[in-house]
Amino acid sequence: MDTNEPFVYDYQDSHNANHRHYQSLGYLITQYVFELLEKTCKLQKVYIPTDAPDNERCSFFFMSEDALTNCSTLVVLLQDKGPFRAGQWGRKVIVHEGLQHGSQIPFIIKALQCSWGVIVLNPNDNFIELKTEQECLSLSEKKDSTCPLQLPLTVPKRESSSPEEHTSYVWDHFISKSKAEKVAFIAHGYGGLVFIDLLMQRTSEVMNKVGAVALIDSTHHTPHQTQGISQVQAWIWKHCREWVSHSEPLDKSIGFMVKVDCPTVSTGTENYSLAPSSSLHKCNNCSLFLAKLPEFL
């Protein structure tokens, strides 16, 4: 990162060694993006659960200083499932295409320039890795269980053991309490499934609070997740729009998709990994992007 030279990790005739180098790169990328979120975007790192003692290793997310008090617009970013953390659309994209395409930073900056409140969820931060026998024994004493011989051991983080639990907790304790008149979710891949799960778990709250949802190559399944509830399905059609990877120009209607539960348009690229940056970052003004969404502006 200091030299801006491409990272070379495939330099040994050992798959395991190269994989470790790639993991090390992933860790550095994660920490660097966190630094950008705090220093460049001026977002606050918020630890959850809110009642966690100082010595608890817990999850966190990021939000702008005015995220809960901004009476205008609040935008919530919900990433795909994977080894990457808050602020990233995908680690592989950052490695091969750079932060401009693989991180959420460009869109966050534009959103802040529009004076919006911003919340960046961290749904993939679910487990604590216990790297030492002492940590494992300490946990065993608390759980009244035995420590396995093989380390490392991973244990779920409280209130953030899954993307769904993480999102529900942040909704209950933060998003639902915001003063914003307009709340928008931008969900990529598995993040779309997580949003529909939130909609089903907090149906009346979400319907009243959220004005628009941008789904990008979402893996949600409306008939299964909504259990055939027509009111929820009607809300999805009215308030959601999905961008799907396609060679058609950006925003061109794609009407022949098998799964059509809301208006569907093209991302302007067939590359799944580049879909978020293609559909979001090309907008010069965030208001222009949200103007594309139904029932928002």
C-alpha positions as CSV (number, residue, x, y, z in Angstrom):
1,M,0.0,0.0,0.0
2,D,2.9,2.3,0.6
3,T,4.4,1.8,-2.9
4,N,1.1,1.4,-4.8
5,E,2.6,-1.6,-6.5
6,P,0.4,-4.6,-7.2
7,F,0.5,-7.2,-4.4
8,V,2.2,-10.4,-5.3
9,Y,1.2,-13.4,-3.2
10,D,1.6,-16.2,-5.7
11,Y,5.4,-16.6,-5.5
12,Q,5.9,-19.9,-3.8
13,D,5.1,-23.4,-5.1
14,S,2.8,-23.9,-2.1
15,H,-1.0,-23.4,-2.2
16,N,-1.2,-23.2,1.6
17,A,1.5,-20.6,1.8
18,N,-0.1,-18.5,-1.0
19,H,-3.5,-18.8,0.7
20,R,-2.0,-17.5,3.9
21,H,-0.5,-14.5,2.0
22,Y,-3.8,-13.8,0.4
23,Q,-5.5,-13.9,3.8
24,S,-2.9,-11.5,5.2
25,L,-3.7,-9.2,2.3
26,G,-7.4,-9.5,3.1
27,Y,-6.7,-8.5,6.7
28,L,-4.7,-5.4,5.6
29,I,-7.4,-4.4,3.2
30,T,-10.0,-4.7,6.0
31,Q,-8.1,-2.6,8.4
32,Y,-7.3,0.0,5.7
33,V,-11.0,0.3,4.7
34,F,-11.9,0.7,8.4
35,E,-9.3,3.5,8.6
36,L,-10.8,5.2,5.5
37,L,-14.4,5.0,7.0
38,E,-13.2,6.7,10.1
39,K,-10.7,9.2,8.8
40,T,-11.8,10.0,5.3
41,C,-15.6,9.6,5.7
42,K,-15.6,10.7,9.3
43,L,-17.9,7.8,10.4
44,Q,-18.1,6.6,13.9
45,K,-17.3,3.0,14.9
46,V,-20.2,1.8,17.1
47,Y,-19.8,-1.4,19.1
48,I,-22.7,-3.8,19.6
49,P,-24.4,-5.0,21.7
50,T,-24.7,-1.7,23.5
51,D,-24.5,-3.4,27.0
52,A,-21.2,-5.1,26.2
53,P,-18.5,-4.8,29.0
54,D,-15.1,-3.4,28.1
55,N,-13.5,-6.8,27.9
56,E,-16.1,-8.4,25.6
57,R,-14.9,-9.0,22.0
58,C,-18.0,-7.8,20.1
59,S,-19.1,-6.7,16.7
60,F,-19.5,-3.2,15.4
61,F,-20.8,-1.1,12.5
62,F,-20.2,2.5,11.3
63,M,-22.4,5.5,11.1
64,S,-22.2,9.2,10.4
65,E,-22.4,11.6,13.3
66,D,-25.9,12.7,12.3
67,A,-27.2,9.3,11.2
68,L,-29.8,9.2,14.0
69,T,-30.6,12.9,14.1
70,N,-30.7,13.8,10.4
71,C,-34.3,14.5,9.7
72,S,-34.0,14.2,5.9
73,T,-32.5,11.0,4.6
74,L,-30.7,8.0,6.0
75,V,-29.1,5.4,3.7
76,V,-28.1,2.0,5.0
77,L,-25.5,-0.2,3.2
78,L,-25.9,-4.0,3.5
79,Q,-23.2,-6.0,1.8
80,D,-23.1,-9.5,0.4
81,K,-22.0,-12.5,2.4
82,G,-18.3,-13.4,2.5
83,P,-15.0,-13.0,4.3
84,F,-15.0,-9.2,3.8
85,R,-16.2,-6.7,6.4
86,A,-17.9,-3.2,6.6
87,G,-17.1,-0.8,3.8
88,Q,-16.4,-3.5,1.2
89,W,-18.5,-4.7,-1.7
90,G,-16.0,-7.5,-2.2
91,R,-12.4,-8.3,-1.3
92,K,-11.5,-9.8,-4.6
93,V,-12.7,-6.7,-6.5
94,I,-10.5,-4.5,-4.3
95,V,-7.5,-6.8,-5.0
96,H,-8.0,-6.8,-8.8
97,E,-9.8,-3.5,-9.5
98,G,-9.0,-1.2,-6.6
99,L,-11.0,0.6,-3.8
100,Q,-12.9,2.7,-6.4
101,H,-14.8,-0.5,-7.5
102,G,-14.5,-2.8,-4.6
103,S,-15.2,-0.5,-1.6
104,Q,-18.3,1.4,-0.5
105,I,-16.2,4.5,0.0
106,P,-17.1,6.4,-3.2
107,F,-20.8,6.1,-2.6
108,I,-20.5,7.0,1.1
109,I,-18.6,10.2,0.2
110,K,-21.3,11.2,-2.3
111,A,-24.0,10.4,0.2
112,L,-22.3,12.6,2.8
113,Q,-22.0,15.4,0.2
114,C,-25.8,15.2,-0.2
115,S,-26.1,15.8,3.5
116,W,-27.5,12.3,4.2
117,G,-27.1,10.2,7.2
118,V,-25.2,7.0,6.6
119,I,-25.1,3.6,8.3
120,V,-22.6,1.0,7.1
121,L,-23.6,-2.5,8.5
122,N,-21.0,-5.1,9.2
123,P,-23.1,-8.3,8.8
124,N,-20.2,-10.8,8.2
125,D,-18.4,-10.1,11.5
126,N,-20.0,-13.0,13.3
127,F,-17.3,-15.1,15.2
128,I,-14.4,-14.7,17.6
129,E,-11.4,-16.9,16.8
130,L,-9.7,-18.2,19.9
131,K,-6.1,-18.6,19.0
132,T,-4.6,-19.8,22.3
133,E,-5.3,-22.6,24.6
134,Q,-5.8,-20.2,27.5
135,E,-8.6,-18.4,25.7
136,C,-10.2,-21.7,25.0
137,L,-9.9,-22.9,28.6
138,S,-11.3,-19.6,29.8
139,L,-14.4,-20.1,27.5
140,S,-14.7,-23.7,28.7
141,E,-15.0,-22.6,32.3
142,K,-17.7,-20.1,31.4
143,K,-19.6,-22.6,29.2
144,D,-19.1,-25.6,31.5
145,S,-17.7,-27.5,28.5
146,T,-14.4,-29.1,27.5
147,C,-11.8,-27.5,25.3
148,P,-11.3,-29.3,22.0
149,L,-7.8,-30.5,21.2
150,Q,-7.8,-28.7,17.8
151,L,-7.4,-24.9,17.7
152,P,-8.4,-22.4,16.6
153,L,-11.9,-22.5,17.9
154,T,-14.5,-20.0,16.8
155,V,-17.5,-18.9,18.9
156,P,-20.4,-16.6,17.8
157,K,-20.4,-12.9,18.8
158,R,-23.3,-11.9,20.9
159,E,-26.2,-10.3,19.0
160,S,-24.2,-10.7,15.8
161,S,-23.9,-14.4,15.2
162,S,-25.3,-14.1,11.7
163,P,-25.9,-11.4,9.1
164,E,-29.6,-11.6,10.0
165,E,-29.1,-11.2,13.7
166,H,-26.6,-8.3,13.2
167,T,-29.0,-6.4,11.0
168,S,-32.0,-6.9,13.3
169,Y,-30.0,-5.7,16.3
170,V,-28.9,-2.5,14.5
171,W,-32.4,-2.0,13.3
172,D,-33.9,-2.3,16.8
173,H,-31.4,-0.1,18.6
174,F,-30.4,2.4,15.9
175,I,-32.2,2.6,12.5
176,S,-35.7,2.4,13.9
177,K,-34.9,5.2,16.3
178,S,-33.6,7.6,13.7
179,K,-35.4,10.8,13.0
180,A,-35.0,10.5,9.2
181,E,-38.2,10.9,7.2
182,K,-36.7,8.9,4.4
183,V,-34.8,5.6,5.0
184,A,-33.2,3.7,2.0
185,F,-31.5,0.4,2.0
186,I,-28.9,-0.6,-0.5
187,A,-28.4,-4.4,-0.4
188,H,-26.0,-6.5,-2.5
189,G,-26.3,-10.3,-3.0
190,Y,-27.1,-12.1,0.3
191,G,-27.8,-8.6,1.8
192,G,-31.0,-8.6,-0.2
193,L,-32.1,-11.9,1.5
194,V,-31.2,-10.4,4.9
195,F,-33.3,-7.3,4.2
196,I,-36.3,-9.4,3.3
197,D,-35.8,-11.4,6.5
198,L,-35.8,-8.1,8.4
199,L,-39.0,-7.0,6.6
200,M,-40.7,-10.3,7.7
201,Q,-39.4,-10.0,11.3
202,R,-40.3,-6.3,11.7
203,T,-43.0,-6.0,9.1
204,S,-45.0,-3.0,10.3
205,E,-41.9,-1.1,11.4
206,V,-40.0,-1.6,8.2
207,M,-43.0,-0.8,6.0
208,N,-43.6,2.5,7.9
209,K,-39.9,3.5,8.1
210,V,-38.3,2.4,4.8
211,G,-39.2,4.3,1.7
212,A,-37.0,2.6,-0.9
213,V,-34.7,-0.5,-1.3
214,A,-32.1,-0.9,-4.0
215,L,-31.4,-4.6,-4.5
216,I,-28.2,-5.5,-6.5
217,D,-28.1,-9.1,-7.7
218,S,-30.1,-10.1,-4.6
219,T,-30.3,-13.7,-3.6
220,H,-33.7,-13.2,-1.8
221,H,-36.6,-15.4,-2.6
222,T,-39.9,-13.5,-2.2
223,P,-42.4,-16.4,-2.5
224,H,-40.6,-18.5,0.1
225,Q,-39.5,-15.7,2.5
226,T,-42.8,-13.8,2.5
227,Q,-44.8,-17.0,2.9
228,G,-47.3,-15.7,0.3
229,I,-48.4,-12.7,2.3
230,S,-49.8,-10.4,-0.4
231,Q,-49.5,-7.2,1.6
232,V,-45.7,-7.8,2.0
233,Q,-45.3,-8.8,-1.7
234,A,-47.2,-5.6,-2.8
235,W,-44.9,-3.5,-0.6
236,I,-41.8,-5.1,-2.2
237,W,-43.1,-4.4,-5.7
238,K,-43.9,-0.8,-4.8
239,H,-40.8,0.1,-2.8
240,C,-38.0,-2.0,-4.2
241,R,-36.0,-2.0,-7.4
242,E,-33.4,-4.6,-8.4
243,W,-30.3,-4.1,-10.5
244,V,-29.1,-7.4,-12.1
245,S,-25.9,-8.2,-13.8
246,H,-26.6,-7.8,-17.5
247,S,-24.9,-6.5,-20.7
248,E,-27.8,-4.1,-21.4
249,P,-27.0,-0.4,-20.7
250,L,-27.3,0.8,-17.1
251,D,-30.9,1.2,-15.9
252,K,-32.4,-0.5,-18.9
253,S,-35.5,-2.5,-18.0
254,I,-35.0,-6.3,-17.9
255,G,-38.5,-7.7,-18.1
256,F,-37.8,-11.3,-18.9
257,M,-36.1,-12.4,-15.7
258,V,-37.6,-15.6,-14.0
259,K,-37.7,-13.9,-10.6
260,V,-39.7,-10.7,-11.1
261,D,-41.0,-9.5,-7.7
262,C,-40.1,-5.8,-8.3
263,P,-39.0,-3.6,-11.2
264,T,-35.8,-5.0,-12.6
265,V,-33.1,-3.2,-14.5
266,S,-29.5,-3.7,-15.7
267,T,-26.3,-2.9,-13.9
268,G,-24.6,-2.3,-17.2
269,T,-22.2,-5.1,-16.6
270,E,-22.2,-8.9,-16.6
271,N,-19.6,-9.1,-13.9
272,Y,-21.3,-9.8,-10.6
273,S,-18.4,-8.4,-8.6
274,L,-18.6,-5.1,-10.4
275,A,-22.4,-4.8,-10.2
276,P,-22.5,-2.5,-7.1
277,S,-19.9,0.0,-8.4
278,S,-21.4,0.0,-11.9
279,S,-25.0,0.7,-10.6
280,L,-24.1,3.1,-7.8
281,H,-20.8,4.9,-8.4
282,K,-21.7,6.1,-11.9
283,C,-24.3,8.4,-10.4
284,N,-22.8,11.9,-10.1
285,N,-25.4,12.8,-7.5
286,C,-26.9,10.4,-4.9
287,S,-30.3,12.1,-5.3
288,L,-30.3,11.1,-8.9
289,F,-29.8,7.5,-7.9
290,L,-32.6,7.5,-5.3
291,A,-34.8,9.3,-7.8
292,K,-34.7,6.0,-9.7
293,L,-36.3,4.2,-6.8
294,P,-40.1,4.1,-6.5
295,E,-42.0,6.0,-3.8
296,F,-39.0,7.9,-2.4
297,L,-38.4,11.4,-3.8
